[in-house]
Amino acid sequence: MAKRLIFNAFAMNSVSHVYHGLWRHPDSRQVGFNELGNWLDLARLLECGRFDALFLADVLGLDPAYKGSADTYVHEGLHFPTSDPGMLAAALVSATEHLGLAFTSSILQEHPFNFARKVTTLDHLSRGRVAWNIVTSVGDAAARNFGLDKAVPHDERYVWAEEYVEVLYKLWEGSWEDGAVLADRAAGIYADPARIHRIGHAGRRYRVRGPHQTSPSPQRTPVLIQAGSSRAGRAFAARNAEATFIVSLTPEAAAVAVADIRQQLRANGRRDDDFLFIQGLSFVVGSTEEEAWRKSRAIDEYVSTDGLAAHVSRDLGIDFGTLDPDRPIEEYQIEGLQGFVRFYEEAHPDRKATAATLAHAMSYNGRIIGTPEQSADQLERWQAAGIDGVNVAYQTMPGSFVEFIDQVIPVLQARGLAQRDYAPGTLREKLFAGRPS
């Protein structure tokens, strides 16, 4: 029997996330992203729909990455302004009991000692429902916001990330022994000093004496997610992460990516079931296929093609507004492009990625249009290719999630592909429930 799929809502604490221009849609509440009530409603909806987590993306700078300017990002509300996803996750703790809270934080933005303390605090308050999406930040604007002259070269960022997580592991896992907290009122002893240790880390970037300022939380280390698709990114994930967010363009391409990372997992002494593959997809659902396509066309009337191209430009480190759309991308030798070109060429081994094909593929190839049954059929294809779950992107907020929960989830539950209730325990225990330990 197939394992059930994991479902996360993929969102961002901003006006416009993936399908740009759709914040203008009359059914979307995303323009109210700074209103806590909208997020509380979404979190409760997701928990009622038995989603596993709310997965919050982030961006840290305003790059002049499209047509030589930052203006499109400001006009479109395209990841600017963006509010802090970690703070939002904290605000949603008391509104939910089971929903995981996955937030993005870059190695750029915070010293690991303070980050470790914040994450442990949030894991305590949520009773173990926190996940961290580890990113290394490709843009020059983000780097300059944190005192650097420009972005650190690609592979060097992952060397930095290795030390960053090394410090965190020492704080989360090595500083407090099990049983260090006694809370002995009669003896007047809260914790045993002999079971709490300084970590004494001295590395290339960080010197951290320790001990960890906060007592161990239910998970100690949050669920670790990594989204890099380059060779260095996949190697980092195989050594450190428990899940990776992939954007393969077809199930067949996903199978190639999954096989590649699984081989690296085994080379690092890890087992297949130690790791989850989460594919990014979106859905337009209708009672008939014709209705679904009609809804899709109506949605696309609000889509900004400039916004889509600007998003791709920023994420891939290449200004699509200044390039020959038909020239092979590899000829430009652009630093930040490695991961998505890899996904594209795994899906299309007989052709080279161009600016035009990448812009379209990044925006639309992960979109499933059809009836609830057709959506479930497509998800079965993706699962057969090796994915463990889906980051569900939205067109309208919260309408896309309402539609998916009301129409697709019941079909998936009937097929055993979506959970009917939450497993007990921490987020890690819920995600890996039913998988070999």
Residue, then its C-alpha position, 0 to 999 in steps of 0.5 A: m500500500a502506498k504511503r500517504l502524501i505530506f501536504n504543506a501550504f506554501a506561502m509568504n508573508s508578502v503581497s505576491h508570492v508565486y503567481h504574480g498579479l493575482w493579489r489584485h483578484p477580488d477573491s484574494r486576501q493577500v493584500g492584507f498579509n500584515e493582518l494577523g486575522n487573515w493568517l489565523d484563519l488560514a492556519r485554522l483552515l489548514e489544520c481542519g484540512r489536515f495539512d501537515a504544515l504552513f511553509l513560509a518562504d522569505v527574501l532579504g533584499l531588493d535587487p535591481a534584477y529585472k530590466g536593470s531596475a528594482d521598480t517592477y518588484v515595488h510596483e508588483g509587490l513582488h516579495f517586497p515588502t516582506s515581513d518576517p516569517g519567523m515572527l509570523a510562525a510564532a504568532l500562529v502557535s496558539a491558534t493551532e495544535h497540530l499544524g507544523l510551522a516551517f519558516t525560512s531563515s538564511i545563514l546571512q541574517e542571524h548569528p547561530f547562537n541567537f538563532a538557536r535560542k529563538v528556534t528552541t523557544l518556538d519549539h517549546l511554545s509549539r510543543g515541537r512543531v517547528a521546521w527550518n528551511i535552510v537557505t544561503s541567499v543568492g542575491d547581492a542586495a541581501a548580502r549588502n544588507f548584512g555588511l558584505d560587498k556582494a553575494v558569497p560565491h555559490d559553493e562557498r555559501y555551502v561551506w559557510a552553511e556547514e559551519y552554521v549548522e555545525v554550531l547549531y547541532k552543538l547547541w541543540e544536541g550537545s549542550w544539555e544532556d537528557g535529564a539535565v532539567l530536574a525542576d526539584r522544588a524540594a531540593g531547590i535545584y532546577a538544573d544539574p550543572a554537571r549535565i550542561h556543557r559549553i560547546g567551545h566552537a572555534g571555526r572559520r566564521y564563528r567562535v561560540r563558547g556556549p552553553h545553549q541558553t535555552s533548555p532542550s525543546p521537544q524536538r531539540t533540533p527542528v525539522l531541517i529542510q533545504a531547497g538548493s538544487s545545485r550539486a553543492g546544494r544537493a550534497f549539503a541536503a544529503r549530509n544535513a537535511e531531513a527534507t528537500f523542496i524540489v521544483s522538478l518539471t515532470p514526474e520523470a524529472a523528479a525521479v532523476a532528482v530523487a535518485d541522485i539525492r538518494q545516492q548521495l544519502r547512502a554515500n553519507g551513511r543514511r537510509d532512504d526513509d531518513f529523507l523526504f522529497i517535497q515537490g512544489l505544485s499548484f492546482v486549479v480544480g473544477s467539477t469537470e475538466e472543462e470547468a477547471w480550464r475555464k477557471s484557469r483562463a479566468i485566473d490567468e487574466y490577472v497574472s502579470t507576465d512582467g512579474l513572473a519574469a522578474h521573479v525568475s530573474r531575481d531567483l536565478g540571478i539573471d536579468f531576463g529583461t535584457l537577454d536573448p530569450d532563445r539563447p542557451i542559458e549555459e552560454y551566459q555562465i551565470e552564478g545563481l542559475q545552476g539548480f533550476v537549469r539542472f531541474y529543467e534539463e533533467a526534465h528535458p534531456d534533449r534540449k538546452a534551457t533558454a531564458a524563454t523556456l525557463a521563465h515559462a517552466m518556473s511559473y507553470n509546469g508545476r500546475i495541475i488543472g482538472t477535476p478532483e479525481q484527475s488531480a489525485d491521478q496526477l499526484e499518484r504519478w508524482q508519488a510513483a516518481g518518488i516524492d513524499g509530499v507537496n508544497v501547495a502553492y496558491q493562486t488566490m489566498p485563501g481560496s486555492f487552499v479552500e478549493f483543494i481541501d474541500q474538493v481534492i483532499p476527500v478524494l485523496q483520503a479515500r485513496g489513502l493518500a492524505q491523512r484523516d487525522y494527525a499522528p501523535g507527537t512532534l512535527r518530526e514524528k508526525l511527518f515520519a509516522g508510518r515510515p520505517s524507523 
